[in-house]
Amino acid sequence: MSHSQTATQLLNELREFASFPAATQRYIRRSLDIGLGRRDAFQVWARTAAETAAIRTQYVVYQDLKLLRTMLPDGPAADGMERFMGALIRVTAFDLGQDRLDGFSAYRFLYERLLAADARPWLPAAFCGAAALPQIRPLRRKDLLQSISEAAATAPGWSTRAPTFYPDFVPLEEAA
C-alpha cells in the first residue's frame, strides 16, 4: 500500500473514531486495552467499584477472544463456523449489553481491531444476532438493529486491509 493510501486510511479511521460519543470512545479504548493486553485496565480505567466489577467481568468474557482469533473461518461454509459464531455472538452480546457501543459502526471499529480484518465478513451477523437477544432491552435492541445499514448487512465483499489506527489512553496532562 502506498503512503498516500495509508495516510488516507488512517485519516478515515481517525474521523470515524472522532465521530463516536465520548463514552463510546472510552469504552473502545478500554476494550482494546483488555482485549489486546496493552495495559492494566484496572489502573487506567476503574474510577468506581462498579467500573472495577465491569472490567473484571470484561477480562473474563474477553478470554474467548484468544480462541476466536484461532478459529476464524476461511469462508462461509468453513468447518467450525458454528463454534466461531456462537463464541463471537456471546462476546458481542456482552459488549452490546454494556450500553457503550452506540451502533454497528462502533462495534465494527472495535472488533476489527480485537479480531483482525479477516473477521469483517462475520461481524454483521454477530452484531445482528447479539442485538436481537432478549437480554438487550427492547428499545436498545431496536436502536442497535436500525444502526446497521443495508450496505453493511448485504455487502458482497469485505476489505482485508488491516486497521491502522488503534486508539489509546492519553493521560490528561499529555492531552493538554
Sequence and secondary structure as in RCSB ss.txt:
>XXXX:A:sequence
MSHSQTATQLLNELREFASFPAATQRYIRRSLDIGLGRRDAFQVWARTAAETAAIRTQYVVYQDLKLLRTMLPDG
PAADGMERFMGALIRVTAFDLGQDRLDGFSAYRFLYERLLAADARPWLPAAFCGAAALPQIRPLRRKDLLQSISE
AAATAPGWSTRAPTFYPDFVPLEEAA
>XXXX:A:secstr
  HHHHHHHHHHHHHHHHTS HHHHHHHHHHHHHHTT S HHHHH  SHHHHHHHHHHHHHTHHHHHHHHH  SS
TT TTHHHHHHHHHHHHHHHHHTT   SHHHHHHHHHHHH GGGGGGHHHHHHHHHTSTTS HHHHHHHHHTS H
HHHT S               HHHH 
